[in-house]
């Protein structure tokens, strides 16, 4: 069944139907209209699945997809132009250029934490680059998955975009097919399975994974702003954000002041939501139980309340956490934030380096030297200086991890590039024929060396 789906899409791409900019813009416009037409349904679905509230859900799930679509439509003509490159003198008479061509039928596998955004954002890139796509949303957010599949079926013929609903088994069955490209967003563990499956057919792929993203607060940081921005970045979506600050490293000289401000801002932003039941839920019982056990991994200075029945955990700040405790072994992916102190920059560098490359890193500092030190000496996917999360919403920045936090990147032009094969072309003249390549000997070698 999936074989037929993939083949129908491949035939469609190879017929040349998706080549023109006008065709691609038409598909992107259809996607935009679909988001508008089904907005209410999508917002209700993420509310049922995760208790996400309308304003936050629009901003974090739908708004940035609109932004990506508009940016792609406005930039597409420029992106699709062949790129002229230099040609060495040894190739005199020829011209060189790079053509971006679609891969064909692309498989997009999405997670549950931002189920709308993380299904449609990659789709924007796939369509802009002239591909057709099969999308598989997450089974853990079933109302959203069904709304996505319904909207796609009502908008696109299946040879252009198709939706398949299902769990790991369905995803694995899809991965058994030789798709032309795989775009996966999800956990590190499943990323490894996807890579193994891709290896079987040598399918090019992007893996958008996770990890433990630190926020470093230096002694000269504007503590109030740092605390406010870290609290927002961490507890939005109940910490179920791949680039949420996973833990804080604060210079010991400002720890107490910072901690007080972090508590105050967290309380101010999220206490009402926790009390009136509008705080985002933990996605399921399995994740709730995992997070619940982290609550006793340190001293609770704020939060710590929970409701198993409603899968709610209040925004929680922990101190006195051991680096060897369970909470520091894996990405937390929930509303619990451990705060550590550091004495020297080298200690902070050592701590971050002791864990796999994070997806994001945030440095709060007024000194350029500290900003440079942490952003240039540490390996991570991307990040912010004096902010959290905001880099993800700039379509001019590539977004992706490094090694364990991901392979490849997307957003804006980077999405177009990710979903296009870059064909290197050389056009030779037939007006004359340079004799050099046919001549073997010392003179020819000397000319090449020079
Ligand atoms: P997950 O890996 O469990 O699932 C992601 C998708 O993979 C789902 O559609 C699921 O059905 C599918 N899947 C599950 N098992 C599979 C298998 N054996 N073979 C093939 N596919 C399979 O991840 P999740 O729990 O949905 O999402 C949370 C993780 O995703 C976190 O680690 C988070 O950091 C990461 N994430 C990363 C980004 C990013 O942009 N880098 C964004 C959001 C989430």
Boltz pocket constraint, residues with backbone or C-beta under 6 A from the ligand:
constraints:
  - pocket:
      binder: B
      contacts: [[A, 109], [A, 110], [A, 111], [A, 112], [A, 113], [A, 114], [A, 118], [A, 136], [A, 137], [A, 138], [A, 139], [A, 140], [A, 166], [A, 167], [A, 168], [A, 169], [A, 171], [A, 172], [A, 175], [A, 185], [A, 186], [A, 187], [A, 188], [A, 190], [A, 191], [A, 193], [A, 194], [A, 207], [A, 208], [A, 209], [A, 210], [A, 211], [A, 241], [A, 242], [A, 243], [A, 331], [A, 333], [A, 359], [A, 401], [A, 405], [A, 406]]
      max_distance: 6.0
